[in-house]
Amino acid sequence: MEITHPTQEILDRLDEKFQAINQKTDTHLEGLLWAKPITYWDYIQTDALLSLQTQRTTLPDEMVFVMYHQVNELLFKMVLWEIEQVTLCAQPQTAFFTEKLRRISRYFDMLTTSFDIMGDGMEIEQYMKFRNTLTPASGFQSAQYRLIEFASTDLINLIDYRFRATIDRNTPYSHAFEHLYWQAAGKDHQTGEKSYLIQEFERKYRGFFLREMEKYNTINLWRKFKQLPEADQKNPELIQAMRHYDYTVNIKWVMGHFNAATKYIDSGHGNGEATGGSDWKKYMLPKYQRRIFFPELWSEDELKNWGE
């Protein structure tokens, strides 16, 4: 084999790379002799991925439900991957920030339109049967979605609207946690007792959530935006990307979820309750949640009519 100039450049760069970590280049090159060629199924881990769909019933449409939610979780992971690149960057540039937000919004645009799979892709009769085997599990228990919220905005914007005046940045995270907007969906309004749904969710994730709340306190997307030079904070493309993300996640995606749930839960087949027993309409509807990631980027009228 003739060592051409481009080949020699690559070898020199590899040598620099391995020397930087105190490794022998010859050893790594020899290792390539025994390495297997990569295949699509090995790279994507197709066999492992396709082995994760397990039904609890004999009803065919349950498989649609299982796979749809697994796809959601994969997309949530993609969203978090993009968010982390901004939040963990010491000084993200405006163009970089804007592009990441556009990517994130595209993922949520896909999530929003995908509700047709739920809304039109399952027989109501089948869903109302197999959903009983899911109780008390609920999509409410998606930990990745909670992380997306923590990583997107100041914690005060995720607090139950009724308690925001009593909580500030000096409030202990454990206290703020008890007043997150979604806590209201898992508590008895009269006794304050938590449902099994939320008890199990907290048993699994409470400690993790408290650490993530603290982690993102100063590096969430909104904080990163406010750290940009003042001129960059007025960049129209960045502002549009921020607003699109906020509106897509907190209105379009939520309403898509709400409309799909309404078709089945309010179909007359059953008692109209969510699998986890939550007050699902007040939990989902934006006009009740009043959850807005970037309130300073919206007008008074837009804020007043949020979700209407």
Residue, then its C-alpha position, 0 to 999 in steps of 0.5 A: m500500500e502506498i502511503t499517500h500524503p492524505t493517508q500520512e496526514i491521517l496517521d499523524r493525527l491519529d498518532e497525536k490523538f493517542q499520544a495525548i492519552n498516553q496510548k500506543t498508536d500501533t496497538h490501536l491500529e493492530g486492533l483494527l485487524w480483529a475488529k468486526p465490520i459494523t452492521y446496521w442491526d449491531y449499530i442500532q441494536t435492533d434486536a434489543l430494541l424490538s425485544l422491549q415491547t411486552q403486552r399485558t393483555t391479548l388485545p392487539d391494539e395494546m401493542v400500538f399503545v406500548m410502542y407509541h409511548q416508547v417512541n415518545e420516550l425516545l423523542f424525549k431523550m432526543v430533546l434532553w440531548e439537545i437541551e443539555q448541549v445548551t445548558l452545559c455550554a459555558q457561553p452558547q452563541t446565539a446561532f447555536f442556541t437558536e438552532k438547538l431550540r429549532r431542533i427541540s421544537r421539531y421533535f415536539d412538533m413530531l410528538t404533537t402530530s403523532f397523537d393521531i396514532m393514539g386518537d385514530g389508531m386504536e379501537i375504543e373498545q379495545y383501549m377501554k379494556f386493556r387500560n384497566t390492566l395499566t391501572p394505576a400506571s399513567g403517562f403522568q409518570s414520565a420522568q424524562y418529561r419532568l426533566i425537560e420541564f426542569a431544564s427549560t425554565d425557572l422552577i417558579n414557572l412550574i409551581d402550582y399557580r395558586f402557590r407561586a406568591t409564597i415561593d421564591r428562589n430561596t425556597p428549599y427545593s423539597h418545599a417547592f417540589e411539594h407545590l409543583y403543578w403536577q402534584a395537584a393532579g395526584k393529591d386529594h384536594q380535601t385531605g391533601e393525601k397523595s394517590y398511589l400513582i404519585q407515591e410510587f412516582e416519588r418513591k422512584y424519582r424524588g431524590f433524583f428530581l430534587r438534584e435535577m431541580e438544583k442542577y438546573n436552577t442557574i443553567n436552564l434554557w431561560r437562564k442561559f438566554k438571560q446570560l446572553p448579551e443584551a443585543d442577542q436577547k433581542n435577536p428576532e430569530l432566537i425570540q421566535a425559536m423560544r416562543h415556538y418551543d414554549y407554545t408547542v410544548n405547553i399548548k399544542w402538545v398538551m392539547g394534542h394529548f388532551n384531545a386524544a385522551t378525551k376521545y377515549i376516556d369520555s367515550g362513554h365506555g367506562n367511568g371517565e377517570a384516568t388510569g392513575g386516578s388524577d384530575w386529568k382535565k385540570y392537570m392537562l388543560p393549559k388554562y388551568q396549569r398556567r405553565i409557561f416556560f418564558p413568560e417575559l417573551w409574551s404580551e400581557d394579553e397573550l399571558k392572560n389568554w394562555g390556552e384559551 
